Amino acid sequence: MIDADYIRYYAQYQAAQGCSAATIREREILVRALLARTERTLDTITRHDLIGDLGRPLAAKTKQNYKSFFHTFFTWMQDEGFRADNPGARLPRVRVPKQDPNPLRTADIEQLLHSGIYGKTRLYVLLYAYQGFRCVEIAAVAGETVDWRRKRILSKDGKGGREVWRPIHPLVWDEIQKYPRAGVFFPSPTNAGHVGRKNVSNVLSKALKRAGIVGHRPHQLRVWQGTALLEGGVPTTTAAALLRHSDLQSIAAYQLVSERLLEEAQNVLPLVKVPTSSGRRRAA
């Protein structure tokens, strides 16, 4: 078999697993990009090639994701009998420094919305911040994914292929009245479908930069929602459901504990009397 045959069969295997079309496309891109960088084939690529690829100047989280995919993909090749070895096994452990969440502030969102962005970008912002949609979910919004009678919206092409209905926030509801009730909201300029997630991400990244909001990525609009919900007293289970997290641990990455809450927590501690001096007599 040649590389194209392996890739085609892997796509069929993932489809049988129930993976979304978007996930299958992304993984194919990862495989083809790896082969182009290493100038190897799937039959000849080695563990050392993969280590060298992970040694590129990438963000730690990106390296971790690549390592995980390499292990998954080459384990599949080994299980299918396409390779006797598994070059994705025993790759170096990737150290990912823990970081506090870095949400935009509410003032940042208002600044972005009033920075002269176009209507399409404005809806991108509102869907990200108030519906908690990811870029891939925003791209897929269409008249058919809106329940116009019950004011609900479907998160389509979501993470893990999960599709769920959620209430539409009033700000989003007002904005989508300008859009058709049939067909995609954000048509692609190159094909009959909708724009891709990279288009959404790139447009928002440029809008943030033009608005003078630095040190933030589009995804941190979603982090703003998680932080605002939890700080506003919304139960963790409800906030996780709005963000469509399948477990409660994931939402911890979306909450920045504010200084106000930290100060309030400190004030809960019982007070003790602190002497102004040691009470010891000084030696003569």
N, C-alpha and C positions, 0 to 999 in steps of 0.2 A: 504493500500500500504506500501511497505517497501522502505528503502532508495534507493536501486538499481532501483526501479520502478520510483521514483521521478526523479532521475538523468537521467534515460533514456528518460523520457518524456520531461525533461527540454532541453536535447540535441535536441530532435525533434522540440521543440518550437523555439529554437535558429536557427535551420536549416531553419525553415519556415520564420524566420525573415531575413534570408540571411546572418547570421554570418558565418565567415570562419571556416573551420574544425579546424584550429589551435586555434582559440578563444574558440570554443566549448570544445576542449581537455583541454585547460588551466583552464577553469572554472570548469570542472569536477574534475580536480586535486585539485583545491582550496576547493571544497566542501568536497571531501574525506579526505583531510588533516585536515580540520576543525573538522570533525567528529572524526577523530583519536585523535586529540589533546584534545578535550573536553570529549571524551568517551560518547557522546550523540547520539541520532538519530535526524533526521530532524523533527520528530514529537515532541520531548521532549526538544530540545535545547532552552535555554532561553536568554533573553536580557542580563542577568548577565553573562551568559557563553560567549556571544560575547564581552562584555566589558572586561572580563578577558583575552580573546584571544587577543584583541587589546592592552592590557596592557603589552604584551611581549616586550622585548627589540628589537624593530624594528625601522628602519629609518622612519622618519615622513611621507615621501611620500608613503612608503609602507603601513603604517597604514591608510593613507587617501584612498589608492586604495582598501584595504581590507574593510574599512568601507563602501565605495561606493558599492562594490560588495555585501556585506551582505544586504544592504538596497534593492538593485535591486533583489536579489535572493528571499529573504523572502517576498518582496512585490508580486513577481510572485506567490509564494506559497499561499499567502492570496487571491490574485485575482482569482486563480484557485479553491479556496474552500478547499485547503488541510490543511490550518490552519485558526483558527478563529482570531488569533492575528498575530502581525508582530514583532518578536524580533529584527529585523534590524532597526526598527524605533526608533528615539530619542536616537541614540547612541551619545556619547560625541563628540563634535567638535574637530577635530585634528588640532593642530597648526603646520603649515609647515613654518619654517623660510625661508624668501626669500634669495636666494643666487645668486651671480653673476655667469654667465656661466664660465666654467672652461675648455676651449678647450686645446688640445695639441698644442704645437708650431710646426711650419713647421720643425724646427730642430729636434724636438722629433720624428716626422714621419720618417725623413731621418735616424735618429739613430735606430729606430725600424726596418726599412727596411734593414739596413746594419748590423743587430745584429746576423746574421746567421740563421734567420728563414727560414723554408722550403717554397717551392713554393706555396703550398696550403695556408699557413698562409699569404704569401705575397699578394696573391689575395684577401684574407679576408680584409687585411689592405686597399688595393686600392679600393675595392668595398665600404668599409665603408667611406673612406675619400673623394674619388673622384666621387662616384655615390650617396653618402648619403644613402646607403642601411642600414637597420637595420639587426640585427643578423638573424631574421627569413627570411628576404628577401634574404640574402646572402646564407643561407642554401639551398634555393629552386632554385638557379641559375642552368640552364641546357642549353644544346645546343639549345633546342627548345624555350628558353626564350630570345634568342639572334636573332635579325634580322641581319644576316650576310651581307646582301646586302646593307641595309641602315644604318648600324652601330648604331643600337638602342638596348636597353635592357629593358626587362619587369620586373617591380618590382612585383613579384608574392607573394601571401600570405602576402601582406602588411597590415599595420595598418587599422583596420576597413574593411578588405577584399578588399580594393581598389587596383586595378591593372592598372598601367599606363606604357606607353612606354616613355623612355627618351633617348636622345643621349648618346653614350658611350664616355667617356673621352679618349683622345689618350693614356694615360698611361695604362688605363684598357684594351683598344683595343689591344695594343701590348701584354699584358700579357695573354689574353684569347686565343691568337692564339695557345697556347700550349694545349688547351683543345678540347675535341671532339665536333663535331657539332650535335651530338645526344646523349641523355642521360644526367644524372645529372653530374654536375662538382664535387660534393663532396658526393660520395656515403657513405651510412651508413655501418659500419662494422657489424651490427647486423640484418639488414633487406634489402629488395630490394629497398628501397627508399633512400632519401638523409639524411644527418646528421640533427640533431635537432639544434634549435637556441642556446641551452645551450652548445652544443659542440663548436659552433663558439665563443660564449662569453668566455668559459673557455680557449680555445686555445689562444685567443687574450689577455686575462687577464694574463696568464702565460708568454706570449711573452713580454708584457709590463714590467712585473716584471724582467724577465731575462735581458732585455735591460737596466735596471736601471732607468726606467721611473716610478716614484712613484706619488701617489696622483691622478691618472687618471684611468678612466674606459674605456672600448672599445667604449661606446657610445659617448665619447668626441672626437672621430675621426670625427663623424658626426657634432659635435658642431664646430670643426675646420673649416669644410666646410662652415657652415653658417656664421661664423665670417669672414673668408677670402673673401667670396663673397660680403658681405655688406661693408667691409672695402675697397674692391677693386672698389667700386662704382656701383656694380650691383643693379638695382632697387629692392626694397623689394618684389614686386609682382613676379619678375623673380626668386629671391632667394627662395621664398616660393614654387614656382612651381618646382624648382629643388629638393628641400627637400620634396616635395609632401605634403606640409601642406595645409589643406583646408581653413585655415583662417590666416590672417596676424598677429594676436596677438601671435600665437604659436611661430613664428620665433624669437620673442624677447628673448626667452630662449636660443637661439643659437648664440647670438651675444655678445661677450665681447668687450666693447668699449675700445680700446687701449689707453695707456697714450699719444701716439702721437696725436690721434684724440682729446683727452681731452685738450691737450695743444693748439692745433690748434683752438679749440672752444673758449678757454679762450682768445686767441689772437685776436678774433673777437670783443671782448668787447671794446667799446671806452675808451680811456685813459683820465684821468683827471690829473690836476696839483696838486701835493701833496706838501704842504709847509714843510719846514725843521724844523720849530719851530711854537709854538702857536701864536707868534706875541704879546703876552701879556707882559707887563712890570712886572717885579718882584717887590713885595712890599719892600720898604726900610727896 
